[in-house]
Amino acid sequence: MAKKPLIFVGIEGKSPHPLAHRGFMISKNQTLIPFGLVRRKENDHIQALNLAYRAKGPDTKSFVVEKVVEFDEQAPAFSWEVIAPVSFKDLPNDHVQVSQTIAATYNKYFDFDNQQGITRLIQPKKTKQRLRGMASAYEEMVGRQDELQELKEILDQSFQDRGQVTSIIGDGGLGKTRLWIEFEKHLEEQQVLYFFGSFAQHSSTDYSAFRQILIPFVQHFKQQLTFSKPQQYVLDYILSPNKENKFVTNLSRGDLEQNILLLIRHMLAKVSMHHVAFILDDIHWADEKSKQLLSYLMPSIQNHNHMWLLIHRPTYQPPFDKEFFYHRIQLRALSKAQVESQIKNMLQFTYISPSTLEKVYQHSKGNPFFVEEIFRHSLENKMISKDNPILQELALEKSGIPMNIQAMVQTRLDHLPSQIFLALKKLCILGYEVYREEAVALLGSNGEDIIHQLLQESFLIEISIFPEDKIGFYHSIIFETLRENNISDKEKQQFHDEIATFLLSYYNTNDQNSHIIRICRHLLKIPYQQKYYTYFSKAAALASQRNNFNLTATYLTHLLKNEALDKKQFPAYANALNNTDQITELESFLDYWSKSATVKTEDPNTGYYYILFTFLNQSRKMPHLQKIGKKILAQYREFYTDMQLNALINEYAKSFAAQYQWDQYTHIALQQLRLFNNAPYAIEKVGYSNELAKYTINIADMENKLALNFINKSIRILKKKPEIAYIKYQLILLPYATFQTVHRCNYKLSTSLWKKIIEIRVENGILSDLDNAYSKLLINQFFSGQYDACLESYKKTEELTQGNRTRFYYNMTFWLSLVYLILGDSKMFKKQIIIARRGRQNDPWFRTIRFYCMAHYHLFNKNYYNAYNSFNRLLHHYKKAKANYVVIDTALLAICAKAEYEGRIHEKDIPDIQKWLGTKFNSRSYNHWSFQMHILTLARFIDIDFGIDPLNIDPAECPNAFLKQRMYLEKIKLLKQKKMHKQVQNVLEEYEKYRKKLELKIPSEYIKTFQTNSLFMPPL
């Protein structure tokens, strides 16, 4: 339970301004609206009083009080009886009761009346008076009316047309926050729902500002938002990253980040029709993950009724700044007339002499914060009088006020008493925003007085009350000037040491664990001592548990550099480097580790050699792995059995499978499988069975019984082990789905299998390979003629991989180009091919699909010579990959293209054709139907019996839509050549019916181009 002082507006009766994102409906006619829940602002009291005044009505009464309340931070709830004044029940309607303390403080802003012990709010004063020598920073805004009006127009456009994004951009002190505060008033007056988040300097927390937004966002829209279990786990991680979360711990770094991106976009889409504004302040200090998230979300914002306001310095350049939905509001320096208005507004002057105004304008360069600092300095040094409404002379040239804003701030700092100045420097090292109680304790017995003085003199400002009582620097320029120009490296080290020691003593052991990362942030800056080892180890373990591999690597690197990294931490360090893509550092570390690594000292399942084998596999350094693997395994076998070495042997064997060296892989795999003969349901068998199934599918085995046998064995194992099925089950479905595609042409079943694989992965947050699954799904939809579904699958993959295009995305783009070729859109085909070629992948299968697509494009253009060359290049790669089941098919495609180009078949090619067509394939396989198509083509050029009667080939029986259309066309050409006109008419009628069926799966905008496609000619 937390105890916090908050400002409350209580409304009894019908409330015209409930401000639902802050308000709590206590009962049907009672509403409590707290101010200071998330971010304490200077004008919270003023806003609360204005709100209560606006809520007055014949059926309504309200109160404004400040109360220290106790509540659960995770689920805040308030009691009307505790907060409402006792005398409020006697207050008549159309009145506002205010606590005497608030009334006494704000009687220069509002008129109050006290009768019979009850203080009532009468009205806001028409002429505001100043507080503490200068007017509130949030009084009447100067010089930004045009920008404010533009913000209002963009807000209207966001709600009436489509979502918009705008940036308030300006250097420090130009009034970005001031403009936002004025816009915030407009949002509240218009009852617009909005959520605010701010990034802090030197924050080590990812997504900090988004977290500030999401906490109230989820609370407000809890009725509209529904989450699957995985989404709920990821949401819990975002909102409470310090809590234990086993689901997130099991995810890779890439999967976790992808889940976060998709979840937040999902939530925004769910409330896309609600008028909402989101504000992100100080984005120039955002962490990289937050910037990536922002870039990921922005393209879809235009589809929502949302406005996003970004506040930042020019150093941050939005990657979406060329989009039509993006607007820049660049703040410029104030004009001389605007500077005059600002000065009069601050100090209630009625007259400023032109010479003085000119001096101030030239000196401040029109920077509002600089103007404020000049007059703060002048007041403190009694250069001007608070009570004189006329400013006649201000001798700036004799005042010692510097000519730039940083130097101006420095002058203020130099005037601080040494004890206060020292305290401010310590707070600067502690952080840009700090816990108030922690800061007071750090500064010692008079810490409260020091903090109070720094708040009074506007070096610090109150930032938030709930969920954390924080204070921060009044302006970033003060913080930056202090940190860059006033603290030497030696002092920084001293302060970091003092703060770390303080934090260790301030928090007990349990609390230390929750603050250990903050503690280590300071310990990193000072010379390492052996006593710090435990803290860095704890921090690294906690960071790893939270999937923050960057921090894990940072802390363990620090230990390594100081020769304090325990060997037990080596695997965790290697994993952290691998997960942060620090490949050079990982290679260097593995080299360092190798100097002390021997088979006697390394666990074969987790130690150096296992990490090395895994890394070499991931890096595709197969020859190197094979070279050292045999030698290392031989050494390990002196101490361990092959069953104990299974994990290591599995990694070694994978290198052969990846290189299509199936003889070596099969020998190792079968040898290992025999070790588990007495354990029929050993999970270790699944990995080998999976690879062997892939291999045996490639063998010219007519029924592929062996491949199916391996798959079925794996499925039986996994059914006995449901606790791990969500990880392994989808791996077994992969070869089974491929088997159904290639060897059974059962595209309907294969489509359902890939959908199941996608479902399993989504349910368990495994998103890193999801684009590959969608790629395979699209291929099956393509072969079954579901062209609309192909476009949808590609769209989902585009959304999924936004900003992180993988080789699977580019591979899928090639297949989509074929879809557009069938739809008859050659322009889109070329566009997709260009996109796909950007992948520039070295994977041989990536090259093969490129040649396959280009060959069919040449067929589309009746350029048979180039088609022949493309098929030949494709054949070369298939032979190299030893993909036997497609080598023959590709060779026949090349022969047919050559025949079309030359108008004949060479005698020397006939023996090869007979040999290829004599290969036995399952009658339900892709190759069987492909052979049928080739026979129809070859029969037009040569009258030889190849073992299949072309006149008996029935295209209607072919389950492959891509082959089926070509078979119809080839048969029509053959029958026309033989002048079998009646049969031609029959086949044409069949073909026309089939084409009409296909058209049901063609998007309406492509019907015409499909009907005139030169590759698949129309029937008549």
VENJOFEN-V349994 format. One line per field, one symbol per residue. ss: DSSP state (a for helix, b for strand, c for the rest). phi: phi as a letter, one per 20 degrees, with the letter a starting at -180 (. if undefined). burial: # if it has 16 or more other C-alpha atoms within 10 Angstrom, else .. A space follows every 50 residues. Layout:
# VENJOFEN-V349994
ss->???
phi->???
burial->???
This chain:
# VENJOFEN-V349994
ss->cbbbbbbbbbbbbcccccccccbbbbbccbbbbbbccccccccaaaaaaa aaaaccbccbbbbbbbbbbbbccccccccaaaaccaaaaacccccbbbca aaaaaccccbbbbbbccbbbbbbbccccccbccbccccccccccaaaaaa aaaaaaaaaacccbbbbbbccccccaaaaaaaaaaaaaacccbbbbbbcc cccccccaaaaaaaaaaaaaccccccccaaaaaaaaaaaccccccaaaac ccaaaaaaaaaaaaaaaaaacccccbbbbbbcaaaccaaaaaaaaaaaaa accccbbbbbbbcccccccccccccbbbbbcccccaaaaaaaaaaaaccc bbcaaaaaaaaaaacccaaaaaaaaaaaaacccccccccbbccccaaaac ccccaaaaaaaaaacccaaaaaaaaaaaaaccbbbaaaaaaaccccaaaa aaaaaacccbbbbbcccccbbbbccaaaaaaaaaacccaaaaaaaaaaaa aaaaaaccaaaaaaaaaaaaaaaccccccaaaaaaaaaaaaaaaacccaa aaaaaaaaaaacccccaaaaaaaaaaaaacccaaaaaaaaaaaacccccc cccccccaaaaaaaaaaacccaaaaaaaaaaaaaaacccccccccaaaaa aaaaaaaacccaaaaaaaaaaaaaaccccccccaaaaaaaaaaaaaaacc ccccaaaaaaaaaaaaaaaccaaaaaaaaaaaaaaaaaaaaaacccaaaa aaaaaaaaaaaaaccccccaaaaaaaaaaaaaacccaaaaaaaaaaaaaa ccccccaaaaaaaaaaaaaaaacccaaaaaaaaaaaaccccccaaaaaaa aaaaaaaaaacccaaaaaaaaaaaaaaaaaaccaaaaaaaaaaaaaaaaa aaccccaaaaaaaaaaaccccccccaaaaaaaaaaaaaccccccccccca aaccaaacccaaaaaaaaaaaaaaaaacccaaaaaaaaaaaaaaaaaaac cccaaaaaaaaccccccccc
phi->.ddcecedddcdofdfcflgfdfcffbgcccdcednfdcfcgdgffffff fffffgafdcbbbccdcecdafffbfbcdgffefggfffefffmccecff fffffdfedceccdclmdedeeafffdfdedlncfgfdegfdmcffffff ffffffffeedbgcccdedafgneofffffffffffgffelefbcdbced flfeefmgffffffgfffffdffeeccfgffffffgfffcfeefbfffge efgfffffffgfffffffffdfeefcdccddlffdffffffffffffgge ffedecdddddaeffedffdfeffedcddefdffffffffffffffdmfd bcfgffgffffffelmegffggfgffffffelecdfeefddebcfffdem ffecffffffffffefggffffffffffffqfccffffffffenfdgfff fgffffemecbfdbdcecfccbfgbffffffffedccfgffggffgffff ffffefdfgffgffdffffffeffecgfcgfeggfffffffffffemeff fgfffffffffelcffffeggffffffffdlefffffffffffffdecff ddffecegffffgfffffemefgffffeffffffffffccefffegffff fffgffffeleffffggffffffffdgecfdfffffgffffffgffffef egelffgffffffffffffecffdffeegffffgffffgffedcleffff ffffffgfffffgdmedfdffffffffffffffenefffgfffffffgff dgmbfdffffffffffffgffffndfffgffffffffffleeggffffff ffffgffffgeleffffffffffffgffffelegfdffffffffffffff femadfgfefgffffffefecgfdegfgffggffgfffffdbdceencff fefdgfefeefffffffgfffffffffelefffgffffffffffffffff ddggfdgffffdfffcgffc
burial->...############.###.#####....############..######. #######..#######..#........#....###..#......###### .##..#.###.#.....####.##...###..####....####..##.. #..######..#######################..#....######### #....############..#.........##.#######.#...#..#.. ###.###############.##..#############..##.#######. #############....#......###.#.#.##.#.############. .#...##.###.################.....#.#...##..#.#.... ##..##.######......##.##############.###.##...#..# #..##...#########################...#....##.###### ..##.......##..#########.#......#.################ #########....##....#.#########.....##.##..#....##. .#.#..###########....#..##..#...#..#.....#..###### #######..###..##.##..##.......##################.. #.##.###.######.##..#...##.####################..# #.###.##.###.#####.######################.##..##.# ##...#####################.###.##..##.#.#....##### ##########.#################..###.################ #...#.......#..##...##.##################....#...# ..#.##.###################.......##.##..##.##..##. .#......###.####..#.
